Amino acid sequence: MTLAISPAHKLARLTGTLTFADAGAQNSRIRLYATTQPATGGDPGGGLLVEILLAKPCGEINASVLTLKQSEPSGDLILETGTALWARWINGRDEVVADGSVSDAAGTGDFKLSGTSGTVLYAGARALLGQCTLT
């Protein structure tokens, strides 16, 4: 049997996620890596390609969907060239919110980058977060 939660419970979970992600003095961030994804919260196994700074609050809940919002509309500076394979979302206290896969806008990744030609990032360019939602 699959547990079906009520709409009120779903909204409470999304509100809790948003509150946890925005906790702390810093903005919430999404860090993209080209390494093999470790267990949730594990050592990333290498340097990050880019850190995407989210707005504060880091998202908005509308129609029972939490949509993340990037702080800088022009994107964040890419530090290293590589193919983004996974991402870590951290809150303003540097605590892990979630780890997940990365894809372009046409893919099925948990975190989506704008564009439809893959996830290769080039140092010196800017990374734009595509539509990233939680339901």
The first five atom37 places (N, CA, C, CB, O) and aatype in JSON, in Angstrom:
{
  "aatype": [12, 16, 10, 0, 9, 15, 14, 0, 8, 11, 10, 0, 1, 10, 16, 7, 16, 10, 16, 13, 0, 3, 0, 7, 0, 5, 2, 15, 1, 9, 1, 10, 18, 0, 16, 16, 5, 14, 0, 16, 7, 7, 3, 14, 7, 7, 7, 10, 10, 19, 6, 9, 10, 10, 0, 11, 14, 4, 7, 6, 9, 2, 0, 15, 19, 10, 16, 10, 11, 5, 15, 6, 14, 15, 7, 3, 10, 9, 10, 6, 16, 7, 16, 0, 10, 17, 0, 1, 17, 9, 2, 7, 1, 3, 6, 19, 19, 0, 3, 7, 15, 19, 15, 3, 0, 0, 7, 16, 7, 3, 13, 11, 10, 15, 7, 16, 15, 7, 16, 19, 10, 18, 0, 7, 0, 1, 0, 10, 10, 7, 5, 4, 16, 10, 16],
  "atom_mask": [
    [1, 1, 1, 1, 1],
    [1, 1, 1, 1, 1],
    [1, 1, 1, 1, 1],
    [1, 1, 1, 1, 1],
    [1, 1, 1, 1, 1],
    [1, 1, 1, 1, 1],
    [1, 1, 1, 1, 1],
    [1, 1, 1, 1, 1],
    [1, 1, 1, 1, 1],
    [1, 1, 1, 1, 1],
    [1, 1, 1, 1, 1],
    [1, 1, 1, 1, 1],
    [1, 1, 1, 1, 1],
    [1, 1, 1, 1, 1],
    [1, 1, 1, 1, 1],
    [1, 1, 1, 0, 1],
    [1, 1, 1, 1, 1],
    [1, 1, 1, 1, 1],
    [1, 1, 1, 1, 1],
    [1, 1, 1, 1, 1],
    [1, 1, 1, 1, 1],
    [1, 1, 1, 1, 1],
    [1, 1, 1, 1, 1],
    [1, 1, 1, 0, 1],
    [1, 1, 1, 1, 1],
    [1, 1, 1, 1, 1],
    [1, 1, 1, 1, 1],
    [1, 1, 1, 1, 1],
    [1, 1, 1, 1, 1],
    [1, 1, 1, 1, 1],
    [1, 1, 1, 1, 1],
    [1, 1, 1, 1, 1],
    [1, 1, 1, 1, 1],
    [1, 1, 1, 1, 1],
    [1, 1, 1, 1, 1],
    [1, 1, 1, 1, 1],
    [1, 1, 1, 1, 1],
    [1, 1, 1, 1, 1],
    [1, 1, 1, 1, 1],
    [1, 1, 1, 1, 1],
    [1, 1, 1, 0, 1],
    [1, 1, 1, 0, 1],
    [1, 1, 1, 1, 1],
    [1, 1, 1, 1, 1],
    [1, 1, 1, 0, 1],
    [1, 1, 1, 0, 1],
    [1, 1, 1, 0, 1],
    [1, 1, 1, 1, 1],
    [1, 1, 1, 1, 1],
    [1, 1, 1, 1, 1],
    [1, 1, 1, 1, 1],
    [1, 1, 1, 1, 1],
    [1, 1, 1, 1, 1],
    [1, 1, 1, 1, 1],
    [1, 1, 1, 1, 1],
    [1, 1, 1, 1, 1],
    [1, 1, 1, 1, 1],
    [1, 1, 1, 1, 1],
    [1, 1, 1, 0, 1],
    [1, 1, 1, 1, 1],
    [1, 1, 1, 1, 1],
    [1, 1, 1, 1, 1],
    [1, 1, 1, 1, 1],
    [1, 1, 1, 1, 1],
    [1, 1, 1, 1, 1],
    [1, 1, 1, 1, 1],
    [1, 1, 1, 1, 1],
    [1, 1, 1, 1, 1],
    [1, 1, 1, 1, 1],
    [1, 1, 1, 1, 1],
    [1, 1, 1, 1, 1],
    [1, 1, 1, 1, 1],
    [1, 1, 1, 1, 1],
    [1, 1, 1, 1, 1],
    [1, 1, 1, 0, 1],
    [1, 1, 1, 1, 1],
    [1, 1, 1, 1, 1],
    [1, 1, 1, 1, 1],
    [1, 1, 1, 1, 1],
    [1, 1, 1, 1, 1],
    [1, 1, 1, 1, 1],
    [1, 1, 1, 0, 1],
    [1, 1, 1, 1, 1],
    [1, 1, 1, 1, 1],
    [1, 1, 1, 1, 1],
    [1, 1, 1, 1, 1],
    [1, 1, 1, 1, 1],
    [1, 1, 1, 1, 1],
    [1, 1, 1, 1, 1],
    [1, 1, 1, 1, 1],
    [1, 1, 1, 1, 1],
    [1, 1, 1, 0, 1],
    [1, 1, 1, 1, 1],
    [1, 1, 1, 1, 1],
    [1, 1, 1, 1, 1],
    [1, 1, 1, 1, 1],
    [1, 1, 1, 1, 1],
    [1, 1, 1, 1, 1],
    [1, 1, 1, 1, 1],
    [1, 1, 1, 0, 1],
    [1, 1, 1, 1, 1],
    [1, 1, 1, 1, 1],
    [1, 1, 1, 1, 1],
    [1, 1, 1, 1, 1],
    [1, 1, 1, 1, 1],
    [1, 1, 1, 1, 1],
    [1, 1, 1, 0, 1],
    [1, 1, 1, 1, 1],
    [1, 1, 1, 0, 1],
    [1, 1, 1, 1, 1],
    [1, 1, 1, 1, 1],
    [1, 1, 1, 1, 1],
    [1, 1, 1, 1, 1],
    [1, 1, 1, 1, 1],
    [1, 1, 1, 0, 1],
    [1, 1, 1, 1, 1],
    [1, 1, 1, 1, 1],
    [1, 1, 1, 0, 1],
    [1, 1, 1, 1, 1],
    [1, 1, 1, 1, 1],
    [1, 1, 1, 1, 1],
    [1, 1, 1, 1, 1],
    [1, 1, 1, 1, 1],
    [1, 1, 1, 0, 1],
    [1, 1, 1, 1, 1],
    [1, 1, 1, 1, 1],
    [1, 1, 1, 1, 1],
    [1, 1, 1, 1, 1],
    [1, 1, 1, 1, 1],
    [1, 1, 1, 0, 1],
    [1, 1, 1, 1, 1],
    [1, 1, 1, 1, 1],
    [1, 1, 1, 1, 1],
    [1, 1, 1, 1, 1],
    [1, 1, 1, 1, 1]
  ],
  "atom_positions": [
    [[0.84, -1.17, 0.0], [0.0, 0.0, 0.0], [0.89, 1.25, 0.0], [-0.95, -0.01, 1.21], [1.9, 1.29, 0.7]],
    [[0.52, 2.24, -0.77], [1.23, 3.51, -0.81], [0.51, 4.5, 0.09], [1.33, 4.06, -2.26], [-0.71, 4.68, -0.01]],
    [[1.27, 5.12, 0.95], [0.7, 6.11, 1.87], [0.32, 7.36, 1.1], [1.7, 6.45, 3.01], [1.16, 7.94, 0.4]],
    [[-0.9, 7.78, 1.22], [-1.37, 9.01, 0.57], [-1.57, 10.06, 1.66], [-2.71, 8.77, -0.24], [-2.38, 9.87, 2.57]],
    [[-0.83, 11.16, 1.56], [-0.95, 12.2, 2.57], [-1.97, 13.24, 2.13], [0.4, 12.86, 2.84], [-2.24, 13.41, 0.94]],
    [[-2.52, 13.92, 3.09], [-3.53, 14.94, 2.8], [-2.9, 16.19, 2.21], [-4.32, 15.3, 4.07], [-1.7, 16.41, 2.39]],
    [[-3.67, 17.01, 1.51], [-3.14, 18.28, 1.0], [-2.58, 19.17, 2.13], [-4.24, 19.03, 0.25], [-1.58, 19.85, 1.93]],
    [[-3.22, 19.16, 3.29], [-2.72, 19.97, 4.41], [-1.37, 19.47, 4.89], [-3.74, 19.96, 5.57], [-0.49, 20.27, 5.23]],
    [[-1.2, 18.14, 4.93], [0.08, 17.58, 5.34], [1.16, 17.9, 4.31], [-0.03, 16.05, 5.53], [2.29, 18.24, 4.66]],
    [[0.82, 17.8, 3.05], [1.77, 18.12, 1.97], [2.24, 19.56, 2.08], [1.12, 17.88, 0.58], [3.43, 19.84, 1.96]],
    [[1.31, 20.49, 2.32], [1.67, 21.9, 2.48], [2.56, 22.1, 3.7], [0.4, 22.76, 2.6], [3.51, 22.88, 3.66]],
    [[2.27, 21.4, 4.79], [3.09, 21.5, 5.99], [4.52, 20.99, 5.73], [2.45, 20.7, 7.15], [5.48, 21.59, 6.2]],
    [[4.66, 19.9, 4.96], [6.0, 19.39, 4.63], [6.76, 20.4, 3.79], [5.9, 18.06, 3.88], [7.94, 20.65, 4.05]],
    [[6.12, 20.97, 2.78], [6.8, 21.95, 1.93], [7.17, 23.19, 2.73], [5.9, 22.33, 0.74], [8.26, 23.74, 2.53]],
    [[6.3, 23.64, 3.61], [6.59, 24.81, 4.45], [7.77, 24.51, 5.37], [5.35, 25.21, 5.28], [8.63, 25.36, 5.57]],
    [[7.81, 23.3, 5.92], [8.93, 22.9, 6.77], [10.25, 22.86, 6.0], [0.0, 0.0, 0.0], [11.28, 23.29, 6.52]],
    [[10.2, 22.36, 4.78], [11.4, 22.33, 3.94], [11.9, 23.74, 3.66], [11.12, 21.6, 2.62], [13.09, 24.02, 3.76]],
    [[10.98, 24.64, 3.31], [11.35, 26.02, 3.03], [11.94, 26.69, 4.27], [10.13, 26.82, 2.52], [12.94, 27.4, 4.18]],
    [[11.34, 26.47, 5.42], [11.84, 27.05, 6.67], [13.23, 26.52, 6.99], [10.87, 26.73, 7.84], [14.11, 27.3, 7.36]],
    [[13.44, 25.2, 6.86], [14.75, 24.61, 7.13], [15.8, 25.13, 6.15], [14.67, 23.08, 7.05], [16.92, 25.44, 6.55]],
    [[15.45, 25.22, 4.88], [16.4, 25.68, 3.86], [16.81, 27.13, 4.08], [15.79, 25.52, 2.46], [17.94, 27.51, 3.78]],
    [[15.91, 27.94, 4.6], [16.22, 29.35, 4.84], [16.82, 29.62, 6.22], [14.97, 30.18, 4.67], [17.16, 30.76, 6.53]],
    [[16.94, 28.6, 7.06], [17.48, 28.78, 8.41], [18.93, 29.24, 8.34], [17.37, 27.47, 9.21], [19.7, 28.81, 7.48]],
    [[19.3, 30.12, 9.26], [20.67, 30.6, 9.34], [20.83, 31.96, 8.71], [0.0, 0.0, 0.0], [19.95, 32.46, 8.02]],
    [[21.99, 32.55, 8.97], [22.25, 33.91, 8.51], [22.53, 33.99, 7.01], [23.42, 34.49, 9.27], [22.21, 34.99, 6.37]],
    [[23.13, 32.94, 6.46], [23.47, 32.95, 5.03], [22.27, 32.56, 4.19], [24.64, 32.01, 4.74], [21.27, 32.05, 4.7]],
    [[22.38, 32.8, 2.89], [21.37, 32.3, 1.95], [21.59, 30.82, 1.73], [21.43, 33.08, 0.6], [22.7, 30.31, 1.88]],
    [[20.54, 30.13, 1.38], [20.61, 28.74, 0.97], [21.36, 28.68, -0.36], [19.18, 28.11, 0.85], [21.31, 29.62, -1.15]],
    [[22.08, 27.56, -0.6], [22.88, 27.42, -1.81], [22.76, 26.02, -2.4], [24.35, 27.75, -1.53], [22.5, 25.05, -1.69]],
    [[22.97, 25.95, -3.69], [23.04, 24.66, -4.37], [24.44, 24.56, -4.97], [21.91, 24.51, -5.49], [24.86, 25.4, -5.76]],
    [[25.14, 23.51, -4.58], [26.52, 23.29, -5.05], [26.52, 22.15, -6.05], [27.48, 22.98, -3.85], [26.0, 21.07, -5.78]],
    [[27.1, 22.39, -7.21], [27.14, 21.38, -8.28], [28.52, 20.76, -8.36], [26.75, 22.01, -9.64], [29.54, 21.44, -8.26]],
    [[28.53, 19.44, -8.55], [29.77, 18.67, -8.58], [29.85, 17.77, -9.81], [29.9, 17.82, -7.31], [28.83, 17.39, -10.39]],
    [[31.1, 17.45, -10.21], [31.35, 16.55, -11.34], [31.83, 15.19, -10.86], [32.39, 17.17, -12.3], [32.26, 14.36, -11.66]],
    [[31.75, 14.94, -9.57], [32.21, 13.69, -8.98], [31.06, 12.69, -8.88], [32.82, 13.94, -7.58], [29.91, 13.02, -9.18]],
    [[31.38, 11.47, -8.48], [30.35, 10.48, -8.22], [29.58, 10.9, -6.98], [30.96, 9.05, -8.05], [30.17, 11.28, -5.98]],
    [[28.27, 10.82, -7.05], [27.44, 11.26, -5.93], [27.61, 10.32, -4.74], [25.95, 11.33, -6.35], [27.41, 9.11, -4.88]],
    [[27.98, 10.87, -3.57], [28.11, 10.03, -2.38], [26.75, 9.82, -1.71], [29.1, 10.67, -1.38], [25.73, 10.31, -2.19]],
    [[26.76, 9.09, -0.61], [25.55, 8.99, 0.21], [25.18, 10.4, 0.65], [25.76, 8.02, 1.45], [26.05, 11.26, 0.78]],
    [[23.91, 10.64, 0.89], [23.44, 11.97, 1.28], [24.27, 12.52, 2.44], [21.94, 11.93, 1.67], [24.39, 11.9, 3.5]],
    [[24.84, 13.7, 2.21], [25.65, 14.37, 3.22], [27.1, 13.93, 3.26], [0.0, 0.0, 0.0], [27.9, 14.49, 4.01]],
    [[27.47, 12.91, 2.45], [28.84, 12.41, 2.44], [29.8, 13.38, 1.76], [0.0, 0.0, 0.0], [29.39, 14.35, 1.12]],
    [[31.09, 13.09, 1.92], [32.14, 13.92, 1.3], [31.92, 13.95, -0.2], [33.57, 13.37, 1.64], [31.77, 12.9, -0.83]],
    [[31.91, 15.16, -0.8], [31.65, 15.27, -2.24], [32.74, 14.65, -3.13], [31.49, 16.71, -2.61], [32.49, 14.38, -4.3]],
    [[33.92, 14.41, -2.59], [34.96, 13.75, -3.36], [35.66, 14.62, -4.37], [0.0, 0.0, 0.0], [36.34, 14.11, -5.26]],
    [[35.52, 15.93, -4.26], [36.19, 16.85, -5.17], [35.63, 18.24, -5.02], [0.0, 0.0, 0.0], [34.66, 18.47, -4.31]],
    [[36.27, 19.17, -5.71], [35.85, 20.56, -5.65], [34.55, 20.8, -6.39], [0.0, 0.0, 0.0], [34.17, 20.04, -7.28]],
    [[33.9, 21.87, -6.02], [32.63, 22.18, -6.68], [32.86, 22.94, -7.98], [31.74, 22.99, -5.75], [33.84, 23.66, -8.14]],
    [[31.92, 22.76, -8.89], [31.96, 23.47, -10.18], [31.41, 24.88, -10.02], [31.17, 22.7, -11.25], [31.97, 25.85, -10.55]],
    [[30.31, 24.98, -9.29], [29.66, 26.28, -9.1], [28.78, 26.19, -7.86], [28.82, 26.68, -10.34], [28.27, 25.13, -7.51]],
    [[28.63, 27.31, -7.2], [27.69, 27.42, -6.08], [26.62, 28.41, -6.5], [28.42, 27.88, -4.75], [26.89, 29.58, -6.76]],
    [[25.39, 27.92, -6.56], [24.26, 28.77, -6.95], [23.62, 29.32, -5.69], [23.22, 27.96, -7.81], [23.1, 28.58, -4.86]],
    [[23.66, 30.63, -5.56], [23.08, 31.31, -4.41], [21.58, 31.47, -4.64], [23.76, 32.7, -4.17], [21.15, 32.01, -5.66]],
    [[20.81, 31.0, -3.69], [19.36, 31.14, -3.79], [18.91, 32.42, -3.12], [18.65, 29.93, -3.18], [19.62, 32.97, -2.27]],
    [[17.73, 32.89, -3.49], [17.15, 34.08, -2.88], [16.81, 33.76, -1.43], [15.88, 34.55, -3.66], [16.88, 32.61, -1.01]],
    [[16.45, 34.76, -0.67], [15.99, 34.56, 0.7], [14.66, 35.26, 0.84], [17.02, 35.09, 1.76], [14.66, 36.49, 0.87]],
    [[13.54, 34.6, 0.94], [13.43, 33.14, 1.01], [13.87, 32.47, -0.28], [12.01, 32.74, 1.34], [13.83, 33.07, -1.36]],
    [[14.29, 31.2, -0.15], [14.89, 30.49, -1.3], [13.87, 29.96, -2.29], [15.72, 29.35, -0.81], [14.24, 29.42, -3.33]],
    [[12.62, 30.12, -1.98], [11.6, 29.65, -2.9], [10.24, 30.15, -2.49], [0.0, 0.0, 0.0], [10.08, 30.95, -1.57]],
    [[9.26, 29.65, -3.24], [7.88, 30.06, -2.96], [6.98, 28.85, -3.19], [7.45, 31.26, -3.86], [7.18, 28.05, -4.09]],
    [[5.97, 28.77, -2.33], [5.0, 27.68, -2.44], [3.75, 28.24, -3.09], [4.68, 27.05, -1.04], [3.17, 29.22, -2.64]],
    [[3.36, 27.57, -4.17], [2.16, 27.97, -4.9], [1.49, 26.7, -5.41], [2.5, 28.95, -6.09], [2.13, 25.88, -6.06]],
    [[0.23, 26.53, -5.12], [-0.54, 25.35, -5.56], [0.15, 24.05, -5.14], [-0.73, 25.37, -7.08], [0.24, 23.11, -5.92]],
    [[0.62, 24.01, -3.89], [1.28, 22.83, -3.31], [2.56, 22.42, -4.03], [0.32, 21.67, -3.33], [2.9, 21.24, -4.07]],
    [[3.26, 23.39, -4.6], [4.56, 23.16, -5.25], [5.54, 24.21, -4.73], [4.44, 23.21, -6.82], [5.26, 25.4, -4.78]],
    [[6.7, 23.75, -4.24], [7.77, 24.64, -3.82], [8.7, 24.84, -5.01], [8.54, 24.08, -2.57], [9.28, 23.87, -5.51]],
    [[8.84, 26.07, -5.46], [9.73, 26.4, -6.58], [10.9, 27.2, -6.05], [8.97, 27.19, -7.71], [10.71, 28.25, -5.43]],
    [[12.12, 26.71, -6.29], [13.32, 27.41, -5.83], [13.6, 28.61, -6.71], [14.53, 26.47, -5.81], [13.3, 28.61, -7.9]],
    [[14.2, 29.66, -6.09], [14.5, 30.9, -6.82], [15.97, 31.25, -6.65], [13.61, 32.07, -6.32], [16.48, 31.34, -5.53]],
    [[16.66, 31.46, -7.76], [18.06, 31.88, -7.75], [18.13, 33.35, -7.38], [18.74, 31.64, -9.13], [17.29, 34.14, -7.82]],
    [[19.1, 33.72, -6.58], [19.23, 35.1, -6.12], [19.6, 36.05, -7.26], [20.27, 35.19, -5.01], [19.05, 37.14, -7.38]],
    [[20.54, 35.62, -8.08], [21.06, 36.47, -9.16], [20.46, 36.05, -10.49], [22.61, 36.39, -9.22], [20.79, 34.97, -11.0]],
    [[19.59, 36.87, -11.08], [18.95, 36.5, -12.35], [19.93, 36.24, -13.5], [17.99, 37.59, -12.76], [19.61, 35.51, -14.43]],
    [[21.13, 36.83, -13.43], [22.11, 36.62, -14.51], [22.97, 35.38, -14.26], [23.01, 37.84, -14.65], [23.85, 35.07, -15.06]],
    [[22.72, 34.67, -13.17], [23.44, 33.43, -12.9], [24.62, 33.64, -11.97], [0.0, 0.0, 0.0], [24.98, 34.77, -11.64]],
    [[25.22, 32.53, -11.56], [26.38, 32.54, -10.67], [27.62, 32.09, -11.43], [26.14, 31.63, -9.43], [27.55, 31.24, -12.32]],
    [[28.76, 32.66, -11.07], [30.02, 32.4, -11.76], [30.46, 30.95, -11.59], [31.11, 33.33, -11.24], [30.54, 30.45, -10.47]],
    [[30.75, 30.29, -12.69], [31.23, 28.91, -12.69], [32.73, 28.94, -12.4], [30.92, 28.2, -14.06], [33.48, 29.65, -13.07]],
    [[33.15, 28.16, -11.4], [34.54, 28.17, -10.95], [35.44, 27.22, -11.72], [34.59, 27.83, -9.49], [36.6, 27.52, -11.97]],
    [[34.9, 26.05, -12.09], [35.67, 25.01, -12.77], [34.89, 24.47, -13.96], [36.01, 23.87, -11.79], [33.66, 24.45, -13.95]],
    [[35.62, 24.05, -14.99], [34.98, 23.4, -16.14], [34.74, 21.93, -15.8], [35.87, 23.53, -17.42], [35.61, 21.26, -15.25]],
    [[33.56, 21.44, -16.14], [33.23, 20.03, -15.92], [31.77, 19.76, -16.2], [0.0, 0.0, 0.0], [30.99, 20.68, -16.45]],
    [[31.41, 18.49, -16.15], [30.02, 18.08, -16.35], [29.36, 17.91, -14.98], [29.95, 16.75, -17.17], [29.78, 17.06, -14.19]],
    [[28.35, 18.7, -14.72], [27.63, 18.61, -13.45], [26.83, 17.3, -13.42], [26.69, 19.84, -13.24], [26.0, 17.06, -14.29]],
    [[27.11, 16.48, -12.41], [26.44, 15.18, -12.29], [25.45, 15.15, -11.14], [27.47, 14.09, -12.1], [24.42, 14.48, -11.21]],
    [[25.76, 15.88, -10.09], [24.9, 15.89, -8.91], [25.05, 17.23, -8.18], [25.23, 14.71, -7.96], [25.98, 17.99, -8.44]],
    [[24.12, 17.48, -7.27], [24.12, 18.75, -6.54], [23.79, 18.51, -5.08], [23.11, 19.73, -7.15], [23.12, 17.54, -4.71]],
    [[24.28, 19.41, -4.25], [23.96, 19.42, -2.83], [23.33, 20.76, -2.49], [25.24, 19.15, -1.95], [23.9, 21.82, -2.76]],
    [[22.15, 20.7, -1.9], [21.44, 21.9, -1.45], [21.73, 22.05, 0.03], [19.88, 21.8, -1.73], [21.47, 21.14, 0.81]],
    [[22.27, 23.2, 0.42], [22.57, 23.46, 1.82], [21.83, 24.69, 2.29], [24.09, 23.62, 2.03], [21.51, 25.59, 1.51]],
    [[21.56, 24.73, 3.58], [20.83, 25.87, 4.13], [21.79, 26.96, 4.59], [19.94, 25.42, 5.29], [23.0, 26.86, 4.39]],
    [[21.26, 27.99, 5.21], [22.05, 29.12, 5.67], [22.93, 28.84, 6.86], [0.0, 0.0, 0.0], [23.67, 29.71, 7.31]],
    [[22.86, 27.62, 7.41], [23.75, 27.18, 8.5], [24.72, 26.11, 8.0], [22.92, 26.62, 9.69], [25.37, 25.45, 8.8]],
    [[24.82, 25.94, 6.67], [25.69, 24.94, 6.03], [25.29, 23.51, 6.36], [27.13, 25.17, 6.45], [26.14, 22.61, 6.39]],
    [[24.01, 23.29, 6.62], [23.49, 21.94, 6.84], [22.89, 21.43, 5.53], [22.42, 21.93, 7.99], [22.31, 22.2, 4.76]],
    [[23.03, 20.14, 5.28], [22.5, 19.55, 4.05], [20.98, 19.53, 4.1], [23.06, 18.13, 3.85], [20.37, 19.02, 5.04]],
    [[20.38, 20.08, 3.05], [18.94, 19.99, 2.85], [18.65, 18.74, 2.02], [18.37, 21.27, 2.16], [17.78, 17.95, 2.37]],
    [[19.38, 18.57, 0.92], [19.17, 17.43, 0.04], [20.33, 17.29, -0.94], [17.84, 17.57, -0.72], [21.02, 18.26, -1.25]],
    [[20.53, 16.09, -1.42], [21.43, 15.79, -2.53], [20.58, 15.22, -3.65], [22.58, 14.79, -2.11], [19.58, 14.57, -3.39]],
    [[20.99, 15.48, -4.9], [20.22, 14.93, -6.01], [20.96, 15.04, -7.32], [0.0, 0.0, 0.0], [22.01, 15.67, -7.42]],
    [[20.38, 14.43, -8.33], [20.96, 14.42, -9.67], [20.76, 15.78, -10.36], [20.34, 13.3, -10.52], [19.91, 16.57, -9.96]],
    [[21.57, 16.02, -11.39], [21.5, 17.26, -12.17], [21.21, 16.92, -13.62], [22.83, 18.08, -12.05], [21.75, 15.95, -14.16]],
    [[20.38, 17.71, -14.25], [20.13, 17.56, -15.68], [19.92, 18.95, -16.28], [18.89, 16.64, -15.97], [19.85, 19.95, -15.57]],
    [[19.83, 18.97, -17.6], [19.43, 20.22, -18.24], [17.91, 20.32, -18.14], [19.91, 20.29, -19.75], [17.27, 19.43, -17.57]],
    [[17.34, 21.37, -18.67], [15.9, 21.61, -18.54], [15.05, 20.51, -19.15], [15.55, 22.93, -19.18], [13.91, 20.3, -18.73]],
    [[15.58, 19.79, -20.14], [14.81, 18.73, -20.8], [14.94, 17.39, -20.09], [15.26, 18.59, -22.24], [14.22, 16.44, -20.42]],
    [[15.84, 17.3, -19.11], [16.1, 16.03, -18.45], [15.22, 15.78, -17.24], [0.0, 0.0, 0.0], [14.27, 16.52, -16.97]],
    [[15.57, 14.72, -16.52], [14.77, 14.3, -15.37], [15.5, 14.51, -14.04], [14.39, 12.85, -15.52], [15.11, 13.92, -13.03]],
    [[16.54, 15.32, -14.02], [17.31, 15.54, -12.8], [16.5, 16.2, -11.7], [0.0, 0.0, 0.0], [15.51, 16.89, -11.95]],
    [[16.95, 15.96, -10.47], [16.32, 16.61, -9.32], [16.56, 18.12, -9.36], [16.86, 16.01, -8.0], [15.69, 18.91, -8.98]],
    [[17.74, 18.51, -9.82], [18.1, 19.92, -10.0], [18.31, 20.14, -11.49], [19.39, 20.31, -9.16], [19.04, 19.39, -12.13]],
    [[17.67, 21.16, -12.03], [17.74, 21.41, -13.47], [18.44, 22.73, -13.76], [16.34, 21.41, -14.09], [18.19, 23.75, -13.12]],
    [[19.34, 22.67, -14.74], [20.0, 23.87, -15.24], [19.25, 24.35, -16.47], [21.5, 23.59, -15.57], [18.67, 23.56, -17.21]],
    [[19.27, 25.65, -16.7], [18.64, 26.19, -17.91], [19.35, 25.65, -19.14], [18.67, 27.73, -17.9], [20.53, 25.32, -19.09]],
    [[18.63, 25.56, -20.23], [19.19, 25.07, -21.48], [18.85, 23.61, -21.69], [0.0, 0.0, 0.0], [18.41, 22.92, -20.77]],
    [[19.06, 23.15, -22.91], [18.71, 21.77, -23.26], [19.84, 21.03, -23.95], [17.49, 21.76, -24.14], [19.6, 20.08, -24.7]],
    [[21.08, 21.44, -23.7], [22.2, 20.78, -24.38], [23.18, 20.17, -23.38], [22.92, 21.76, -25.28], [24.39, 20.18, -23.62]],
    [[22.67, 19.63, -22.28], [23.53, 18.94, -21.32], [23.91, 19.79, -20.12], [0.0, 0.0, 0.0], [23.38, 20.88, -19.92]],
    [[24.84, 19.26, -19.33], [25.23, 19.92, -18.09], [26.73, 20.23, -18.02], [24.86, 19.05, -16.91], [27.29, 20.35, -16.94]],
    [[27.37, 20.37, -19.19], [28.77, 20.79, -19.2], [28.81, 22.26, -18.83], [29.44, 20.52, -20.6], [28.13, 23.09, -19.43]],
    [[29.64, 22.57, -17.83], [29.8, 23.95, -17.36], [31.22, 24.41, -17.67], [29.49, 24.08, -15.84], [32.17, 23.63, -17.58]],
    [[31.36, 25.68, -18.04], [32.66, 26.21, -18.42], [33.08, 27.32, -17.45], [32.63, 26.75, -19.87], [32.33, 28.27, -17.21]],
    [[34.28, 27.18, -16.89], [34.8, 28.16, -15.95], [34.72, 29.55, -16.55], [36.26, 27.82, -15.56], [35.07, 29.76, -17.72]],
    [[34.26, 30.5, -15.75], [34.14, 31.88, -16.2], [32.77, 32.23, -16.75], [0.0, 0.0, 0.0], [32.43, 33.4, -16.85]],
    [[31.99, 31.21, -17.11], [30.62, 31.46, -17.59], [29.7, 31.56, -16.37], [30.13, 30.31, -18.57], [30.17, 31.54, -15.23]],
    [[28.4, 31.67, -16.6], [27.44, 31.8, -15.51], [26.44, 30.66, -15.57], [26.71, 33.16, -15.58], [25.98, 30.27, -16.64]],
    [[26.1, 30.12, -14.4], [25.15, 29.02, -14.29], [23.78, 29.57, -13.92], [25.62, 27.98, -13.25], [23.62, 30.33, -12.97]],
    [[22.79, 29.16, -14.7], [21.41, 29.57, -14.44], [20.6, 28.36, -14.02], [20.78, 30.24, -15.69], [20.55, 27.35, -14.73]],
    [[19.96, 28.47, -12.88], [19.09, 27.42, -12.39], [17.82, 27.4, -13.22], [18.77, 27.62, -10.9], [17.17, 28.43, -13.4]],
    [[17.47, 26.23, -13.72], [16.21, 26.08, -14.41], [15.09, 25.94, -13.39], [0.0, 0.0, 0.0], [15.27, 26.28, -12.22]],
    [[13.95, 25.45, -13.81], [12.84, 25.28, -12.88], [13.11, 24.09, -11.98], [11.5, 25.1, -13.65], [13.15, 22.95, -12.43]],
    [[13.28, 24.37, -10.69], [13.51, 23.33, -9.68], [12.35, 23.38, -8.71], [14.89, 23.52, -8.94], [12.13, 24.37, -8.02]],
    [[11.6, 22.28, -8.66], [10.4, 22.25, -7.83], [10.36, 21.01, -6.96], [9.16, 22.32, -8.7], [10.94, 19.97, -7.28]],
    [[9.66, 21.13, -5.84], [9.36, 20.01, -4.97], [7.85, 19.94, -4.81], [10.08, 20.14, -3.57], [7.17, 20.96, -4.68]],
    [[7.34, 18.73, -4.83], [5.91, 18.55, -4.66], [5.61, 17.69, -3.44], [5.29, 17.93, -5.9], [4.45, 17.43, -3.14]]
  ]
}
